[in-house]
Amino acid sequence: MKPLRQQNNRPVISYVPRVEPAPPDHASKVDGFRDVWLLRGKYVAFVLMDNRFKRSQAFSVPESAQRWAVQMRQEGEVEE
C-alpha cells in the first residue's frame, strides 16, 4: 500500500502592490496605454495614488497591465 501524499498546506500569498515615488528611469512608456510601462521586457502598470505610484506585478501583455490599473481606479482608491 502506498503512503498517502502530504497535503500542500502552504498559505496563498496574494500580490500587494509596491509603492514607489515614480516610475523608474529605465522604464519606457507604452504608446496607446495610459498607465503601462515596459520594464525589463515585461509590462508593468503604475497608478498615481496620494502622491505615490502603485506598481502592479509584471504582465506579459500590456492589456493585462492596463486592466489592473483600471481595476485599481474602480476600487475607489483614486480620484481623477
Distance bins in CASP14 RR format, pairs under 12 A and 6 or more apart:
PFRMAT RR
TARGET T0000
AUTHOR 0000-0000-0000
RMODE 2
METHOD distances of the structure
MODEL  1
13 57 0 0 0 0 0 1 0 0 0 0 0
14 57 0 0 0 0 0 1 0 0 0 0 0
15 54 0 0 0 0 0 1 0 0 0 0 0
15 55 0 0 0 0 0 1 0 0 0 0 0
15 56 0 0 0 0 1 0 0 0 0 0 0
15 57 1 0 1 0 0 0 0 0 0 0 0
15 58 0 0 0 0 0 1 0 0 0 0 0
15 59 0 0 0 0 0 1 0 0 0 0 0
15 68 0 0 0 0 1 0 0 0 0 0 0
15 72 0 0 0 0 0 1 0 0 0 0 0
16 54 0 0 0 0 1 0 0 0 0 0 0
16 55 0 0 0 0 0 1 0 0 0 0 0
16 56 0 0 0 0 0 1 0 0 0 0 0
16 57 0 0 0 0 1 0 0 0 0 0 0
17 44 0 0 0 0 0 1 0 0 0 0 0
17 45 0 0 0 0 1 0 0 0 0 0 0
17 46 0 0 0 0 1 0 0 0 0 0 0
17 47 0 0 0 0 1 0 0 0 0 0 0
17 49 0 0 0 0 1 0 0 0 0 0 0
17 52 0 0 0 0 0 1 0 0 0 0 0
17 53 0 0 0 0 1 0 0 0 0 0 0
17 54 1 0 1 0 0 0 0 0 0 0 0
17 55 1 0 1 0 0 0 0 0 0 0 0
17 56 1 0 0 1 0 0 0 0 0 0 0
17 57 0 0 0 0 1 0 0 0 0 0 0
17 68 0 0 0 0 1 0 0 0 0 0 0
17 69 0 0 0 0 0 1 0 0 0 0 0
17 71 0 0 0 0 0 1 0 0 0 0 0
17 72 1 0 0 1 0 0 0 0 0 0 0
17 75 0 0 0 0 0 1 0 0 0 0 0
17 77 0 0 0 0 1 0 0 0 0 0 0
17 78 0 0 0 0 0 1 0 0 0 0 0
18 24 0 0 0 0 0 1 0 0 0 0 0
18 39 0 0 0 0 0 1 0 0 0 0 0
18 44 0 0 0 0 1 0 0 0 0 0 0
18 45 0 0 0 0 0 1 0 0 0 0 0
18 46 0 0 0 0 1 0 0 0 0 0 0
18 47 0 0 0 0 0 1 0 0 0 0 0
18 49 0 0 0 0 0 1 0 0 0 0 0
18 52 0 0 0 0 1 0 0 0 0 0 0
18 53 0 0 0 0 1 0 0 0 0 0 0
18 54 1 0 0 1 0 0 0 0 0 0 0
18 55 1 0 1 0 0 0 0 0 0 0 0
18 56 0 0 0 0 1 0 0 0 0 0 0
18 57 0 0 0 0 1 0 0 0 0 0 0
18 58 0 0 0 0 0 1 0 0 0 0 0
19 46 0 0 0 0 0 1 0 0 0 0 0
19 47 0 0 0 0 0 1 0 0 0 0 0
19 48 0 0 0 0 0 1 0 0 0 0 0
19 49 0 0 0 0 1 0 0 0 0 0 0
19 50 0 0 0 0 1 0 0 0 0 0 0
19 51 0 0 0 0 0 1 0 0 0 0 0
19 52 1 0 1 0 0 0 0 0 0 0 0
19 53 1 0 0 1 0 0 0 0 0 0 0
19 54 1 0 0 1 0 0 0 0 0 0 0
19 55 1 0 0 1 0 0 0 0 0 0 0
19 56 0 0 0 0 0 1 0 0 0 0 0
19 77 0 0 0 0 0 1 0 0 0 0 0
20 27 0 0 0 0 0 1 0 0 0 0 0
20 37 0 0 0 0 0 1 0 0 0 0 0
20 39 0 0 0 0 0 1 0 0 0 0 0
20 44 0 0 0 0 0 1 0 0 0 0 0
20 45 0 0 0 0 0 1 0 0 0 0 0
20 46 1 0 0 1 0 0 0 0 0 0 0
20 47 0 0 0 0 0 1 0 0 0 0 0
20 48 0 0 0 0 0 1 0 0 0 0 0
20 49 0 0 0 0 0 1 0 0 0 0 0
20 51 0 0 0 0 0 1 0 0 0 0 0
20 52 1 0 0 1 0 0 0 0 0 0 0
20 53 1 0 1 0 0 0 0 0 0 0 0
20 54 0 0 0 0 1 0 0 0 0 0 0
20 55 1 0 1 0 0 0 0 0 0 0 0
20 56 0 0 0 0 0 1 0 0 0 0 0
21 46 0 0 0 0 0 1 0 0 0 0 0
21 48 0 0 0 0 0 1 0 0 0 0 0
21 50 0 0 0 0 0 1 0 0 0 0 0
21 51 0 0 0 0 1 0 0 0 0 0 0
21 52 1 0 0 1 0 0 0 0 0 0 0
21 53 1 0 0 1 0 0 0 0 0 0 0
21 54 0 0 0 0 0 1 0 0 0 0 0
21 55 0 0 0 0 0 1 0 0 0 0 0
22 37 0 0 0 0 0 1 0 0 0 0 0
22 46 0 0 0 0 1 0 0 0 0 0 0
22 48 0 0 0 0 1 0 0 0 0 0 0
22 51 0 0 0 0 0 1 0 0 0 0 0
22 52 0 0 0 0 1 0 0 0 0 0 0
22 53 1 0 0 1 0 0 0 0 0 0 0
22 54 0 0 0 0 0 1 0 0 0 0 0
22 55 0 0 0 0 0 1 0 0 0 0 0
23 29 0 0 0 0 1 0 0 0 0 0 0
23 30 0 0 0 0 0 1 0 0 0 0 0
23 35 0 0 0 0 1 0 0 0 0 0 0
23 36 0 0 0 0 0 1 0 0 0 0 0
23 37 1 0 1 0 0 0 0 0 0 0 0
23 38 0 0 0 0 0 1 0 0 0 0 0
23 39 0 0 0 0 1 0 0 0 0 0 0
23 44 0 0 0 0 1 0 0 0 0 0 0
23 45 0 0 0 0 1 0 0 0 0 0 0
23 46 1 0 1 0 0 0 0 0 0 0 0
23 47 0 0 0 0 0 1 0 0 0 0 0
23 48 0 0 0 0 1 0 0 0 0 0 0
23 52 0 0 0 0 0 1 0 0 0 0 0
23 53 1 0 0 1 0 0 0 0 0 0 0
23 54 0 0 0 0 0 1 0 0 0 0 0
23 55 1 0 0 1 0 0 0 0 0 0 0
23 56 0 0 0 0 0 1 0 0 0 0 0
24 37 0 0 0 0 1 0 0 0 0 0 0
24 38 0 0 0 0 0 1 0 0 0 0 0
24 39 1 0 0 1 0 0 0 0 0 0 0
24 40 0 0 0 0 1 0 0 0 0 0 0
24 44 0 0 0 0 1 0 0 0 0 0 0
24 46 0 0 0 0 1 0 0 0 0 0 0
24 53 0 0 0 0 0 1 0 0 0 0 0
24 55 0 0 0 0 1 0 0 0 0 0 0
25 37 0 0 0 0 0 1 0 0 0 0 0
25 39 0 0 0 0 0 1 0 0 0 0 0
26 37 0 0 0 0 1 0 0 0 0 0 0
26 38 0 0 0 0 1 0 0 0 0 0 0
26 39 1 0 0 1 0 0 0 0 0 0 0
26 40 0 0 0 0 1 0 0 0 0 0 0
26 41 0 0 0 0 0 1 0 0 0 0 0
26 44 0 0 0 0 0 1 0 0 0 0 0
27 35 0 0 0 0 0 1 0 0 0 0 0
27 36 0 0 0 0 1 0 0 0 0 0 0
27 37 1 0 1 0 0 0 0 0 0 0 0
27 38 1 0 0 1 0 0 0 0 0 0 0
27 39 1 0 1 0 0 0 0 0 0 0 0
27 40 0 0 0 0 1 0 0 0 0 0 0
27 41 0 0 0 0 1 0 0 0 0 0 0
27 42 0 0 0 0 0 1 0 0 0 0 0
27 43 0 0 0 0 0 1 0 0 0 0 0
27 44 1 0 0 1 0 0 0 0 0 0 0
27 45 0 0 0 0 0 1 0 0 0 0 0
27 46 0 0 0 0 1 0 0 0 0 0 0
27 53 0 0 0 0 0 1 0 0 0 0 0
27 55 0 0 0 0 1 0 0 0 0 0 0
27 58 0 0 0 0 0 1 0 0 0 0 0
27 65 0 0 0 0 0 1 0 0 0 0 0
28 36 0 0 0 0 0 1 0 0 0 0 0
28 37 1 0 0 1 0 0 0 0 0 0 0
28 38 1 0 1 0 0 0 0 0 0 0 0
28 39 0 0 0 0 1 0 0 0 0 0 0
28 40 0 0 0 0 0 1 0 0 0 0 0
28 41 0 0 0 0 1 0 0 0 0 0 0
28 42 0 0 0 0 0 1 0 0 0 0 0
28 43 0 0 0 0 0 1 0 0 0 0 0
28 44 0 0 0 0 0 1 0 0 0 0 0
28 62 0 0 0 0 0 1 0 0 0 0 0
29 35 0 0 0 0 1 0 0 0 0 0 0
29 36 1 0 0 1 0 0 0 0 0 0 0
29 37 1 0 1 0 0 0 0 0 0 0 0
29 38 1 0 0 1 0 0 0 0 0 0 0
29 39 0 0 0 0 0 1 0 0 0 0 0
29 43 0 0 0 0 0 1 0 0 0 0 0
29 44 0 0 0 0 0 1 0 0 0 0 0
29 45 0 0 0 0 0 1 0 0 0 0 0
29 46 0 0 0 0 1 0 0 0 0 0 0
29 62 0 0 0 0 0 1 0 0 0 0 0
29 65 0 0 0 0 0 1 0 0 0 0 0
30 36 1 0 1 0 0 0 0 0 0 0 0
30 37 1 0 0 1 0 0 0 0 0 0 0
30 38 1 0 1 0 0 0 0 0 0 0 0
30 39 0 0 0 0 0 1 0 0 0 0 0
30 41 0 0 0 0 0 1 0 0 0 0 0
30 42 0 0 0 0 0 1 0 0 0 0 0
30 43 1 0 0 1 0 0 0 0 0 0 0
30 44 0 0 0 0 1 0 0 0 0 0 0
30 45 0 0 0 0 1 0 0 0 0 0 0
30 46 0 0 0 0 0 1 0 0 0 0 0
30 59 0 0 0 0 0 1 0 0 0 0 0
30 61 0 0 0 0 0 1 0 0 0 0 0
30 62 1 0 1 0 0 0 0 0 0 0 0
30 63 0 0 0 0 0 1 0 0 0 0 0
30 64 0 0 0 0 0 1 0 0 0 0 0
30 65 0 0 0 0 1 0 0 0 0 0 0
30 66 0 0 0 0 1 0 0 0 0 0 0
30 69 0 0 0 0 0 1 0 0 0 0 0
31 37 0 0 0 0 0 1 0 0 0 0 0
31 38 0 0 0 0 0 1 0 0 0 0 0
31 62 0 0 0 0 1 0 0 0 0 0 0
32 43 0 0 0 0 0 1 0 0 0 0 0
32 62 0 0 0 0 1 0 0 0 0 0 0
32 63 0 0 0 0 0 1 0 0 0 0 0
32 65 0 0 0 0 0 1 0 0 0 0 0
32 66 0 0 0 0 1 0 0 0 0 0 0
33 43 0 0 0 0 1 0 0 0 0 0 0
33 44 0 0 0 0 0 1 0 0 0 0 0
33 45 0 0 0 0 1 0 0 0 0 0 0
33 46 0 0 0 0 0 1 0 0 0 0 0
33 59 0 0 0 0 0 1 0 0 0 0 0
33 61 0 0 0 0 0 1 0 0 0 0 0
33 62 1 0 1 0 0 0 0 0 0 0 0
33 63 0 0 0 0 1 0 0 0 0 0 0
33 64 0 0 0 0 0 1 0 0 0 0 0
33 65 1 0 0 1 0 0 0 0 0 0 0
33 66 1 0 1 0 0 0 0 0 0 0 0
33 67 0 0 0 0 0 1 0 0 0 0 0
33 68 0 0 0 0 0 1 0 0 0 0 0
33 69 0 0 0 0 1 0 0 0 0 0 0
33 70 0 0 0 0 0 1 0 0 0 0 0
34 45 0 0 0 0 1 0 0 0 0 0 0
34 46 0 0 0 0 0 1 0 0 0 0 0
34 47 0 0 0 0 1 0 0 0 0 0 0
34 48 0 0 0 0 0 1 0 0 0 0 0
34 62 0 0 0 0 0 1 0 0 0 0 0
34 65 0 0 0 0 0 1 0 0 0 0 0
34 66 1 0 0 1 0 0 0 0 0 0 0
34 67 0 0 0 0 0 1 0 0 0 0 0
34 68 0 0 0 0 0 1 0 0 0 0 0
34 69 1 0 0 1 0 0 0 0 0 0 0
34 70 0 0 0 0 1 0 0 0 0 0 0
34 72 0 0 0 0 0 1 0 0 0 0 0
34 73 0 0 0 0 1 0 0 0 0 0 0
34 78 0 0 0 0 0 1 0 0 0 0 0
34 80 0 0 0 0 0 1 0 0 0 0 0
35 43 0 0 0 0 0 1 0 0 0 0 0
35 44 0 0 0 0 1 0 0 0 0 0 0
35 45 1 0 1 0 0 0 0 0 0 0 0
35 46 1 0 1 0 0 0 0 0 0 0 0
35 47 1 0 1 0 0 0 0 0 0 0 0
35 48 0 0 0 0 1 0 0 0 0 0 0
35 49 0 0 0 0 0 1 0 0 0 0 0
35 53 0 0 0 0 1 0 0 0 0 0 0
35 54 0 0 0 0 1 0 0 0 0 0 0
35 55 0 0 0 0 0 1 0 0 0 0 0
35 56 0 0 0 0 1 0 0 0 0 0 0
35 59 0 0 0 0 0 1 0 0 0 0 0
35 62 0 0 0 0 1 0 0 0 0 0 0
35 63 0 0 0 0 0 1 0 0 0 0 0
35 64 0 0 0 0 0 1 0 0 0 0 0
35 65 1 0 0 1 0 0 0 0 0 0 0
35 66 1 0 0 1 0 0 0 0 0 0 0
35 67 0 0 0 0 0 1 0 0 0 0 0
35 68 0 0 0 0 1 0 0 0 0 0 0
35 69 1 1 0 0 0 0 0 0 0 0 0
35 70 0 0 0 0 1 0 0 0 0 0 0
35 71 0 0 0 0 0 1 0 0 0 0 0
35 72 0 0 0 0 1 0 0 0 0 0 0
35 73 0 0 0 0 1 0 0 0 0 0 0
35 78 0 0 0 0 0 1 0 0 0 0 0
35 80 0 0 0 0 0 1 0 0 0 0 0
36 42 0 0 0 0 0 1 0 0 0 0 0
36 43 1 0 1 0 0 0 0 0 0 0 0
36 44 1 0 0 1 0 0 0 0 0 0 0
36 45 1 0 1 0 0 0 0 0 0 0 0
36 46 0 0 0 0 1 0 0 0 0 0 0
36 47 0 0 0 0 0 1 0 0 0 0 0
36 55 0 0 0 0 0 1 0 0 0 0 0
36 56 0 0 0 0 1 0 0 0 0 0 0
36 58 0 0 0 0 0 1 0 0 0 0 0
36 59 0 0 0 0 1 0 0 0 0 0 0
36 61 0 0 0 0 1 0 0 0 0 0 0
36 62 1 0 1 0 0 0 0 0 0 0 0
36 63 0 0 0 0 1 0 0 0 0 0 0
36 64 0 0 0 0 1 0 0 0 0 0 0
36 65 1 0 1 0 0 0 0 0 0 0 0
36 66 1 0 1 0 0 0 0 0 0 0 0
36 67 0 0 0 0 1 0 0 0 0 0 0
36 68 0 0 0 0 1 0 0 0 0 0 0
36 69 1 0 0 1 0 0 0 0 0 0 0
36 70 0 0 0 0 0 1 0 0 0 0 0
37 43 1 0 0 1 0 0 0 0 0 0 0
37 44 1 0 1 0 0 0 0 0 0 0 0
37 45 1 0 0 1 0 0 0 0 0 0 0
37 46 1 0 0 1 0 0 0 0 0 0 0
37 47 0 0 0 0 0 1 0 0 0 0 0
37 53 0 0 0 0 1 0 0 0 0 0 0
37 55 0 0 0 0 1 0 0 0 0 0 0
37 56 0 0 0 0 1 0 0 0 0 0 0
37 58 0 0 0 0 0 1 0 0 0 0 0
37 59 0 0 0 0 0 1 0 0 0 0 0
37 62 0 0 0 0 1 0 0 0 0 0 0
37 65 0 0 0 0 1 0 0 0 0 0 0
37 66 0 0 0 0 0 1 0 0 0 0 0
37 69 0 0 0 0 0 1 0 0 0 0 0
38 44 1 0 0 1 0 0 0 0 0 0 0
38 45 0 0 0 0 0 1 0 0 0 0 0
38 46 0 0 0 0 0 1 0 0 0 0 0
38 58 0 0 0 0 0 1 0 0 0 0 0
38 59 0 0 0 0 0 1 0 0 0 0 0
38 60 0 0 0 0 0 1 0 0 0 0 0
38 61 0 0 0 0 0 1 0 0 0 0 0
38 62 0 0 0 0 1 0 0 0 0 0 0
38 65 0 0 0 0 1 0 0 0 0 0 0
39 45 0 0 0 0 0 1 0 0 0 0 0
39 46 0 0 0 0 1 0 0 0 0 0 0
39 55 0 0 0 0 1 0 0 0 0 0 0
39 56 0 0 0 0 0 1 0 0 0 0 0
39 57 0 0 0 0 0 1 0 0 0 0 0
39 58 1 0 0 1 0 0 0 0 0 0 0
39 59 0 0 0 0 0 1 0 0 0 0 0
39 62 0 0 0 0 0 1 0 0 0 0 0
39 65 0 0 0 0 1 0 0 0 0 0 0
40 58 1 0 0 1 0 0 0 0 0 0 0
41 58 0 0 0 0 1 0 0 0 0 0 0
41 59 0 0 0 0 0 1 0 0 0 0 0
41 60 0 0 0 0 1 0 0 0 0 0 0
41 61 0 0 0 0 0 1 0 0 0 0 0
41 62 0 0 0 0 0 1 0 0 0 0 0
41 65 0 0 0 0 0 1 0 0 0 0 0
42 55 0 0 0 0 0 1 0 0 0 0 0
42 56 0 0 0 0 0 1 0 0 0 0 0
42 57 0 0 0 0 1 0 0 0 0 0 0
42 58 1 1 0 0 0 0 0 0 0 0 0
42 59 1 0 0 1 0 0 0 0 0 0 0
42 60 1 0 0 1 0 0 0 0 0 0 0
42 61 0 0 0 0 1 0 0 0 0 0 0
42 62 0 0 0 0 1 0 0 0 0 0 0
42 64 0 0 0 0 0 1 0 0 0 0 0
42 65 0 0 0 0 1 0 0 0 0 0 0
43 55 0 0 0 0 0 1 0 0 0 0 0
43 56 0 0 0 0 1 0 0 0 0 0 0
43 57 0 0 0 0 0 1 0 0 0 0 0
43 58 1 0 0 1 0 0 0 0 0 0 0
43 59 1 0 1 0 0 0 0 0 0 0 0
43 60 1 0 0 1 0 0 0 0 0 0 0
43 61 1 0 0 1 0 0 0 0 0 0 0
43 62 1 0 1 0 0 0 0 0 0 0 0
43 63 0 0 0 0 1 0 0 0 0 0 0
43 64 1 0 0 1 0 0 0 0 0 0 0
43 65 1 0 1 0 0 0 0 0 0 0 0
43 66 0 0 0 0 1 0 0 0 0 0 0
43 67 0 0 0 0 0 1 0 0 0 0 0
43 68 0 0 0 0 1 0 0 0 0 0 0
43 69 0 0 0 0 0 1 0 0 0 0 0
44 53 0 0 0 0 0 1 0 0 0 0 0
44 54 0 0 0 0 0 1 0 0 0 0 0
44 55 1 0 0 1 0 0 0 0 0 0 0
44 56 1 0 1 0 0 0 0 0 0 0 0
44 57 1 0 0 1 0 0 0 0 0 0 0
44 58 1 0 1 0 0 0 0 0 0 0 0
44 59 1 0 0 1 0 0 0 0 0 0 0
44 60 0 0 0 0 0 1 0 0 0 0 0
44 61 0 0 0 0 0 1 0 0 0 0 0
44 62 0 0 0 0 1 0 0 0 0 0 0
44 64 0 0 0 0 0 1 0 0 0 0 0
44 65 1 0 0 1 0 0 0 0 0 0 0
44 66 0 0 0 0 0 1 0 0 0 0 0
44 68 0 0 0 0 1 0 0 0 0 0 0
44 69 0 0 0 0 1 0 0 0 0 0 0
45 53 0 0 0 0 1 0 0 0 0 0 0
45 54 0 0 0 0 1 0 0 0 0 0 0
45 55 1 0 0 1 0 0 0 0 0 0 0
45 56 1 0 1 0 0 0 0 0 0 0 0
45 57 0 0 0 0 1 0 0 0 0 0 0
45 58 0 0 0 0 1 0 0 0 0 0 0
45 59 1 0 0 1 0 0 0 0 0 0 0
45 61 0 0 0 0 0 1 0 0 0 0 0
45 62 0 0 0 0 1 0 0 0 0 0 0
45 63 0 0 0 0 0 1 0 0 0 0 0
45 64 0 0 0 0 1 0 0 0 0 0 0
45 65 1 0 1 0 0 0 0 0 0 0 0
45 66 1 0 0 1 0 0 0 0 0 0 0
45 67 0 0 0 0 1 0 0 0 0 0 0
45 68 1 0 1 0 0 0 0 0 0 0 0
45 69 1 0 1 0 0 0 0 0 0 0 0
45 70 0 0 0 0 1 0 0 0 0 0 0
45 71 0 0 0 0 1 0 0 0 0 0 0
45 72 1 0 0 1 0 0 0 0 0 0 0
45 73 0 0 0 0 0 1 0 0 0 0 0
46 52 0 0 0 0 1 0 0 0 0 0 0
46 53 1 0 1 0 0 0 0 0 0 0 0
46 54 1 0 0 1 0 0 0 0 0 0 0
46 55 1 0 1 0 0 0 0 0 0 0 0
46 56 1 0 0 1 0 0 0 0 0 0 0
46 65 0 0 0 0 1 0 0 0 0 0 0
46 66 0 0 0 0 0 1 0 0 0 0 0
46 68 0 0 0 0 0 1 0 0 0 0 0
46 69 1 0 0 1 0 0 0 0 0 0 0
46 72 0 0 0 0 0 1 0 0 0 0 0
46 78 0 0 0 0 0 1 0 0 0 0 0
47 53 1 0 0 1 0 0 0 0 0 0 0
47 54 1 0 1 0 0 0 0 0 0 0 0
47 55 0 0 0 0 1 0 0 0 0 0 0
47 56 1 0 0 1 0 0 0 0 0 0 0
47 65 0 0 0 0 0 1 0 0 0 0 0
47 66 0 0 0 0 0 1 0 0 0 0 0
47 67 0 0 0 0 0 1 0 0 0 0 0
47 68 0 0 0 0 1 0 0 0 0 0 0
47 69 1 0 1 0 0 0 0 0 0 0 0
47 70 0 0 0 0 1 0 0 0 0 0 0
47 71 0 0 0 0 1 0 0 0 0 0 0
47 72 1 0 1 0 0 0 0 0 0 0 0
47 73 1 0 0 1 0 0 0 0 0 0 0
47 74 0 0 0 0 0 1 0 0 0 0 0
47 75 0 0 0 0 0 1 0 0 0 0 0
47 76 0 0 0 0 0 1 0 0 0 0 0
47 77 0 0 0 0 1 0 0 0 0 0 0
47 78 1 0 0 1 0 0 0 0 0 0 0
47 79 0 0 0 0 0 1 0 0 0 0 0
47 80 0 0 0 0 0 1 0 0 0 0 0
48 54 0 0 0 0 1 0 0 0 0 0 0
48 55 0 0 0 0 0 1 0 0 0 0 0
48 69 0 0 0 0 1 0 0 0 0 0 0
48 72 0 0 0 0 0 1 0 0 0 0 0
48 73 0 0 0 0 1 0 0 0 0 0 0
48 77 0 0 0 0 0 1 0 0 0 0 0
48 78 1 0 0 1 0 0 0 0 0 0 0
48 79 0 0 0 0 0 1 0 0 0 0 0
48 80 0 0 0 0 1 0 0 0 0 0 0
49 55 0 0 0 0 0 1 0 0 0 0 0
49 69 0 0 0 0 0 1 0 0 0 0 0
49 72 1 0 0 1 0 0 0 0 0 0 0
49 73 0 0 0 0 1 0 0 0 0 0 0
49 75 0 0 0 0 0 1 0 0 0 0 0
49 76 0 0 0 0 1 0 0 0 0 0 0
49 77 1 0 1 0 0 0 0 0 0 0 0
49 78 1 0 1 0 0 0 0 0 0 0 0
49 79 0 0 0 0 1 0 0 0 0 0 0
49 80 0 0 0 0 0 1 0 0 0 0 0
50 77 0 0 0 0 1 0 0 0 0 0 0
50 78 0 0 0 0 1 0 0 0 0 0 0
50 79 0 0 0 0 0 1 0 0 0 0 0
51 78 0 0 0 0 0 1 0 0 0 0 0
52 77 0 0 0 0 0 1 0 0 0 0 0
52 78 0 0 0 0 0 1 0 0 0 0 0
53 69 0 0 0 0 0 1 0 0 0 0 0
53 72 0 0 0 0 0 1 0 0 0 0 0
53 78 0 0 0 0 0 1 0 0 0 0 0
54 68 0 0 0 0 1 0 0 0 0 0 0
54 69 0 0 0 0 1 0 0 0 0 0 0
54 71 0 0 0 0 0 1 0 0 0 0 0
54 72 1 0 0 1 0 0 0 0 0 0 0
54 73 0 0 0 0 0 1 0 0 0 0 0
54 75 0 0 0 0 0 1 0 0 0 0 0
54 77 0 0 0 0 1 0 0 0 0 0 0
54 78 0 0 0 0 1 0 0 0 0 0 0
55 65 0 0 0 0 0 1 0 0 0 0 0
55 68 0 0 0 0 1 0 0 0 0 0 0
55 69 0 0 0 0 0 1 0 0 0 0 0
55 72 0 0 0 0 0 1 0 0 0 0 0
56 62 0 0 0 0 0 1 0 0 0 0 0
56 64 0 0 0 0 1 0 0 0 0 0 0
56 65 1 0 1 0 0 0 0 0 0 0 0
56 66 0 0 0 0 1 0 0 0 0 0 0
56 67 0 0 0 0 1 0 0 0 0 0 0
56 68 1 0 1 0 0 0 0 0 0 0 0
56 69 1 0 0 1 0 0 0 0 0 0 0
56 70 0 0 0 0 0 1 0 0 0 0 0
56 71 0 0 0 0 1 0 0 0 0 0 0
56 72 1 0 0 1 0 0 0 0 0 0 0
57 64 0 0 0 0 1 0 0 0 0 0 0
57 65 0 0 0 0 1 0 0 0 0 0 0
57 68 1 0 0 1 0 0 0 0 0 0 0
57 69 0 0 0 0 0 1 0 0 0 0 0
58 64 0 0 0 0 1 0 0 0 0 0 0
58 65 0 0 0 0 1 0 0 0 0 0 0
58 68 0 0 0 0 0 1 0 0 0 0 0
59 65 1 0 1 0 0 0 0 0 0 0 0
59 66 0 0 0 0 1 0 0 0 0 0 0
59 67 0 0 0 0 1 0 0 0 0 0 0
59 68 1 0 0 1 0 0 0 0 0 0 0
59 69 0 0 0 0 0 1 0 0 0 0 0
61 67 0 0 0 0 1 0 0 0 0 0 0
61 68 0 0 0 0 0 1 0 0 0 0 0
62 68 0 0 0 0 0 1 0 0 0 0 0
62 69 0 0 0 0 0 1 0 0 0 0 0
63 69 0 0 0 0 0 1 0 0 0 0 0
63 70 0 0 0 0 0 1 0 0 0 0 0
64 70 0 0 0 0 0 1 0 0 0 0 0
64 71 0 0 0 0 0 1 0 0 0 0 0
65 71 0 0 0 0 0 1 0 0 0 0 0
65 72 0 0 0 0 0 1 0 0 0 0 0
66 72 0 0 0 0 0 1 0 0 0 0 0
66 73 0 0 0 0 0 1 0 0 0 0 0
67 73 0 0 0 0 0 1 0 0 0 0 0
67 74 0 0 0 0 0 1 0 0 0 0 0
68 74 0 0 0 0 0 1 0 0 0 0 0
68 75 0 0 0 0 0 1 0 0 0 0 0
69 75 0 0 0 0 0 1 0 0 0 0 0
69 77 0 0 0 0 0 1 0 0 0 0 0
69 78 0 0 0 0 1 0 0 0 0 0 0
70 76 0 0 0 0 0 1 0 0 0 0 0
70 78 0 0 0 0 0 1 0 0 0 0 0
70 80 0 0 0 0 0 1 0 0 0 0 0
71 77 0 0 0 0 0 1 0 0 0 0 0
71 78 0 0 0 0 0 1 0 0 0 0 0
72 78 1 0 0 1 0 0 0 0 0 0 0
72 80 0 0 0 0 0 1 0 0 0 0 0
73 79 0 0 0 0 1 0 0 0 0 0 0
73 80 1 0 0 1 0 0 0 0 0 0 0
74 80 0 0 0 0 0 1 0 0 0 0 0
END
